[in-house]
Amino acid sequence: MKSLVLSLTSAITAIALSNCAAPAGPNTQRGAATGALGGALLGGIIGHQSGNALEGAAIGAAGGAVVGGTYGNARDQEQYGRY
């Protein structure tokens, strides 16, 4: 399990650093933060039921950040396309 947490940590770090290469719009940032918080909460609850709350929260936060950031990026692209 430690290798899973380590690989998730490195994946989150890679995503965070790749985000620095191109400036993200406000919806992308807001979506990633909201998704990470929601995913961590939901993952912590689900993980607590199986006895692994911390791992569940980490996995949920990573997944939520990716989904929320993707949705926010789509909103940013839609907004920038109108102008």
VENBELVEN-V816891 format. One record per residue. N is the residue number from 1. RES is the residue in one letter. PSI is psi in whole degrees, -180 to 180 (999 if undefined). D_LAST is the distance of its C-alpha to the last C-alpha in Angstrom with 2 decimals. Layout:
n;res;psi;d_last
N;RES;PSI;D_LAST
N;RES;PSI;D_LAST
This chain:
n;res;psi;d_last
1;M;-31;47.63
2;K;-34;47.20
3;S;-33;45.81
4;L;-46;43.21
5;V;-40;42.12
6;L;-41;42.14
7;S;-35;40.01
8;L;-40;37.49
9;T;-43;37.42
10;S;-34;36.84
11;A;-42;34.05
12;I;-41;32.28
13;T;-42;32.82
14;A;-40;31.40
15;I;-43;28.24
16;A;-41;27.90
17;L;-33;28.48
18;S;-26;26.12
19;N;-24;23.34
20;C;-19;24.10
21;A;-39;23.33
22;A;132;19.54
23;P;131;17.89
24;A;147;17.00
25;G;172;14.34
26;P;-34;15.82
27;N;-35;15.95
28;T;-46;17.76
29;Q;-45;20.22
30;R;-41;20.85
31;G;-40;21.33
32;A;-42;23.71
33;A;-45;25.70
34;T;-42;26.03
35;G;-39;26.96
36;A;-43;29.49
37;L;-47;31.11
38;G;-42;31.35
39;G;-39;32.59
40;A;-42;35.12
41;L;-50;36.42
42;L;-43;36.79
43;G;-37;38.17
44;G;-40;40.61
45;I;-47;41.90
46;I;-42;42.36
47;G;-32;43.83
48;H;-34;46.20
49;Q;-29;47.69
50;S;1;48.63
51;G;8;49.71
52;N;64;46.86
53;A;-42;44.50
54;L;-44;43.23
55;E;-40;42.50
56;G;-41;40.83
57;A;-40;38.60
58;A;-45;37.68
59;I;-43;36.88
60;G;-40;34.94
61;A;-43;32.89
62;A;-47;32.03
63;G;-43;31.12
64;G;-38;29.15
65;A;-41;27.14
66;V;-48;26.26
67;V;-46;25.35
68;G;-41;23.42
69;G;-38;21.52
70;T;-44;20.69
71;Y;-45;19.45
72;G;-38;17.36
73;N;-40;15.90
74;A;-40;14.98
75;R;-41;13.23
76;D;-45;11.32
77;Q;-39;10.40
78;E;-42;9.40
79;Q;-43;7.21
80;Y;-28;5.60
81;G;-25;5.61
82;R;-28;3.81
83;Y;999;0.00
